[in-house]
Amino acid sequence: MFLLYVRHGQPDYANDCLTDVGRIQAKAVSERLAILGLDKIYSSTQGRAIETAKHTADKLNLPIEGVDFARENLAHQDFAIERNGRRTWCFYDEETLKLFASEEVENRGFKWYEDPLFKETNFKSGVLRVENAVNGFLKELGYERNEKTGKISAKKHLYDRVALFAHGGFGMIFVSTLLHIPYPMFCTRFVHLGLSSVTAFKFPDEGEGFFPKTFQYSNDSHLYKENLLDTYDMRTF
């Protein structure tokens, strides 16, 4: 099975939809995914993700199944921090990134959120929420994830190609959970997912005790055709 994680196109956050540029991006990624073909489409239930997914769903004549666990507002509630009177994603905050990269935090491994440094955050509840959601999502796809080791076993092969359309902030914790990489380590080593980008994983159709293989991360090659790479500001991601 191939699992594709697709971030929404350029958003109008105030109205939870896509901008005109975002719609062009969504159309571009739909043409890319139509060549590949999909068997199942999931989407966060927020408007900008659904609107992005709809371009692909219409092209492939597939329904969209909404998943609340992928909503960006839930991820922001768990993984944003207070800084100078406003909430910001922890992976944008330089002070938090310094803590994430510290030996003390790295030595805690997958229990990093239990460090006293993070006692005023929602990190622990957020990690546990997403882990539970990922376990349920994979089970629906015919796979079982070991909660302790993070390794995955194929139980029943249901689909060949699946896409999940969602968000950048949620994507960081989703991918780190799927790959069983501690979130602080992931945040200090991977860039934020680009608009309409595709991140792709390969799951064996049978076997047990494996991790998904990542063969694309934040790939936005479909935007070259539309000359869109310089039309948005990287700082708005």
C-alpha positions in Angstrom: 0.0 0.0 0.0 1.0 3.6 -0.7 -0.1 6.2 1.7 0.1 9.8 0.5 -0.1 12.7 2.9 -1.2 15.9 1.0 -1.1 19.3 2.6 -3.9 21.7 1.5 -3.2 24.5 -1.0 -2.6 28.1 -0.1 -5.2 29.0 2.5 -7.5 31.8 3.4 -7.4 31.0 7.1 -10.0 33.6 8.0 -12.7 31.8 5.9 -11.2 28.3 6.1 -11.0 27.9 2.3 -8.4 28.2 -0.5 -7.2 31.3 -2.1 -7.3 31.6 -5.9 -3.6 30.5 -5.9 -4.5 27.6 -3.6 -7.2 26.4 -6.0 -4.6 26.3 -8.8 -2.3 24.4 -6.5 -5.1 21.9 -5.6 -5.9 21.4 -9.3 -2.2 20.8 -10.0 -1.8 18.2 -7.3 -5.1 16.5 -8.5 -3.6 16.1 -11.9 -0.5 14.5 -10.4 -2.6 12.1 -8.2 -4.9 11.2 -11.1 -2.0 9.8 -13.0 -1.0 7.7 -10.0 -4.6 6.7 -9.2 -6.2 6.3 -5.8 -8.5 3.8 -4.1 -9.5 5.9 -1.1 -9.5 9.5 -0.1 -9.5 10.9 3.4 -9.6 14.5 4.5 -9.5 16.6 7.6 -12.9 18.0 8.1 -11.7 21.6 7.9 -12.7 23.5 4.8 -9.3 24.2 3.2 -8.4 20.5 3.3 -11.7 19.4 2.0 -11.6 21.9 -0.9 -8.1 20.7 -1.8 -9.2 17.0 -1.7 -12.3 17.7 -3.8 -10.3 18.5 -6.9 -8.7 15.1 -6.7 -12.0 13.3 -5.7 -13.9 14.9 -8.6 -11.2 13.9 -11.1 -11.1 10.3 -9.8 -14.9 10.1 -9.1 -14.2 9.0 -5.5 -15.9 10.0 -2.2 -14.1 11.9 0.5 -14.2 10.4 4.0 -13.8 13.1 6.6 -11.5 12.5 9.6 -11.8 14.8 12.6 -8.5 13.7 14.1 -6.6 15.5 11.3 -8.1 18.9 12.1 -5.4 21.6 12.4 -7.2 23.4 15.2 -6.8 20.3 17.4 -3.1 20.1 16.6 -2.6 23.8 17.2 -4.3 23.5 20.6 -1.8 20.8 21.5 1.4 21.8 19.8 1.4 25.6 20.0 2.8 27.6 22.9 2.4 31.0 24.4 5.2 33.4 23.4 5.1 37.2 23.8 1.3 37.3 24.2 0.4 35.1 21.2 0.3 31.4 20.4 2.7 30.0 17.9 3.6 26.6 16.6 6.4 25.1 18.8 8.4 24.2 15.7 8.5 28.0 14.8 9.7 29.0 18.2 13.4 29.3 18.5 13.5 28.8 22.3 11.4 25.7 22.0 13.6 24.3 19.3 16.6 24.8 21.5 14.9 22.8 24.2 14.0 20.1 21.6 17.6 19.8 20.6 19.0 19.7 24.1 20.7 16.5 25.4 18.3 16.4 28.3 15.2 16.2 26.1 16.7 13.9 23.5 17.8 11.5 26.2 14.1 11.1 27.2 13.3 9.6 23.9 9.6 8.9 23.3 8.8 10.2 26.8 10.2 13.6 26.0 7.0 15.4 27.0 7.4 14.3 30.6 10.4 16.7 31.0 9.5 19.4 33.6 10.4 22.0 30.9 7.1 21.1 29.2 4.8 20.9 32.2 2.8 23.9 31.2 2.1 22.6 27.7 -0.4 20.3 26.1 2.4 18.2 24.4 1.7 15.0 26.3 -2.0 14.9 25.7 -1.4 15.9 22.1 1.1 13.1 21.4 -1.2 10.5 23.1 -4.2 11.7 21.1 -2.4 11.5 17.8 -0.9 8.1 18.6 -4.3 6.8 19.3 -5.7 8.3 16.1 -2.9 6.9 14.0 -3.4 3.5 15.4 -7.1 3.6 14.6 -6.5 5.0 11.1 -4.0 2.3 10.2 -6.3 -0.4 11.6 -9.0 0.9 9.2 -6.4 0.4 6.3 -5.7 -3.1 7.4 -2.6 -2.6 9.5 -1.8 -2.8 13.2 0.7 -0.6 15.0 2.4 -1.8 18.1 2.0 1.1 20.6 5.3 0.3 22.4 7.6 -0.2 19.5 5.8 1.7 16.8 6.3 -1.2 14.4 3.5 -2.1 12.0 2.1 -5.4 10.9 -0.1 -6.0 7.8 -3.3 -7.8 8.8 -5.6 -7.4 5.9 -4.7 -5.6 2.6 -7.6 -3.3 1.9 -6.3 -0.6 -0.5 -3.4 -0.1 -2.9 -3.3 3.7 -2.8 -4.7 6.0 -0.2 -4.4 9.8 0.2 -5.0 11.8 3.4 -5.5 15.5 2.8 -4.8 17.6 5.8 -2.5 20.4 7.2 1.1 21.4 7.9 1.0 21.6 11.7 -0.9 18.3 12.1 1.4 16.8 9.4 4.5 17.2 11.6 3.1 15.2 14.5 1.3 12.7 12.1 4.5 11.9 10.2 6.7 11.7 13.3 4.2 9.3 14.9 3.9 7.2 11.7 7.7 6.9 11.4 8.2 6.4 15.2 10.5 9.4 15.5 10.3 11.5 18.7 8.5 14.7 17.8 11.3 17.0 19.1 13.8 15.2 16.9 11.5 15.4 14.0 11.0 19.1 14.4 14.7 19.9 14.6 15.5 17.8 11.5 12.6 18.2 9.1 11.2 21.3 7.5 7.5 22.2 7.7 5.4 20.7 4.9 4.9 22.9 1.9 1.6 24.0 0.4 -0.1 21.2 -1.6 3.0 19.1 -1.1 2.9 15.3 -1.2 4.6 13.1 1.3 4.6 9.4 0.3 5.0 6.2 2.3 5.2 2.5 1.2 3.7 -0.2 3.4 4.4 -3.9 2.7 1.2 -5.7 1.8 2.1 -8.5 4.1 4.6 -9.1 7.0 5.1 -7.7 10.5 7.5 -5.6 12.5 8.2 -3.0 9.9 8.2 0.8 9.6 6.8 2.6 6.6 9.4 3.6 4.0 9.4 7.3 3.1 10.2 7.9 -0.5 9.0 11.5 -0.8 8.8 14.3 1.7 7.0 17.6 1.1 7.3 17.1 -2.7 5.8 20.0 -4.7 7.1 19.1 -8.2 3.5 19.5 -9.6 3.8 23.2 -9.0 6.6 23.7 -11.5 4.1 23.3 -14.4 2.0 26.1 -13.1 5.0 28.4 -12.2 3.8 28.7 -8.7 6.9 28.1 -6.7 7.6 31.8 -6.2 4.1 33.0 -5.8 3.8 32.5 -2.0 6.0 33.5 0.9 7.8 30.6 2.7 7.3 32.4 6.0 3.5 31.9 5.8 3.7 28.1 6.0 
